[in-house]
Amino acid sequence: MSHYSIQCRNCGKILENTYCAFCEHCKDALLVTRYNDTRFDERAAGGVWRFNWLPVHEPTIEQPGPLVYRSGGLAKHLGLADLYIAFNGYWPERGALLKTCTFKEFEAAVVLQNARENGVEGLVVASAGNTARAFAHLSVVTGFPVVIVVPRMCLGEMWYLEHSSAVPTIAIGDGDYADSIDVARNISLSLGFPFEGGVKNIAKRDGLGIVMLEAVSKIGKLPDHYVQAVGSGTGAVGGWEMAERFVRDGRFGSRPPVLHLGQNLPFAPMLHAWEKESRALFPEDLDPDLISLITTRVLSTRYPAYSVKGGVFDALTATNGKMYGIENDAVYAGMKLFLASECIDIVPASGVAVAVLNEAVRTGAIKKHETVLLNITGGGEARLKQDHKVHTVVPKFISKNATDKDIEEKLCHVLKKSS
Ligand SMILES: [Zn+2]
């Protein structure tokens, strides 16, 4: 018998055998994992698989977790008494061993393991960068086939741990991340592999929630505040869902942490909707031209998990949370401050998170004595490059308006090359 079932956020229906789907009644609500064991537990297994709240049965690969530690330098700079950092990246001197340098590696590991256990034979993944690298790496490590679709505008910042020819990768020459998602759906239809499902995939959210599992394991209680940069918001929702499980457990605190979420201005559709107390996003905030103006392209999705029942709007409402808009200059300042105070490099999205924390402390939204968890979603790329060679991504290009025939031709080519 499985140690979990899947439940609709809206109507409460329990779905027994469901993979990447919405409830049959409620098309606009997320499904969530219900673990039979309501008490948090850690088994003797290594890495992330020691946690009992993951939707996998018999993991076959090793997967290191995040490094969660009590901050010295940054805490002192901000005057915080109890700041914890979840560092997701490569920093072997401190025990951080994610060579893809992103927390998306947890997502990829849990999603692939969960897919395999559900009889799925391959996946199509759309990404603005980090997710692509994580899935490419786990595809090579596990031998599980993955086709990756990315926008051309993100290629400049992209790299793979493995040689690019090992993983079929398609770039949308004339579109953004949202167009990549549309093309990925078409590819998934013509290939017969499921689309990995974005925020709807419970394995994706629970995988990203590993940061909260590791943090509570380390801190011994739920933090008062949780700080993260958001693109789709999937990681923040995953963290919130894990926090709710800890509240139900009862031994780690009685309320989930207040969410402090940041977007990089001027592309900040969730920020603008939240400021207007709106569950719906506004079309003018989703203008693709705004994306070229931000420094953190990985945060550029026009399909965030905001309005859906159980998504970012509900997570912010439930935790009395806040959204922040961060200018490019503050992103760079955040990266610089973190390097100077914690002695390790971080990616621009993490620079957004540091800037959010700075702002929350400055405005008094976070008090100096409160326990804070800062999610550094990616870092250590410069450190990694001292030890490892990384590879540029060489994709096959396709138009966002590609016909099924175009897709088939490109895919035959890519799949043949990679096999
Ligand atoms: Zn339902």
Residues whose N, C-alpha, C, O or C-beta is under 5 A from the ligand:
A	BS01	ZN	C8 N10 C11 G12 K13 C23 H25 C26
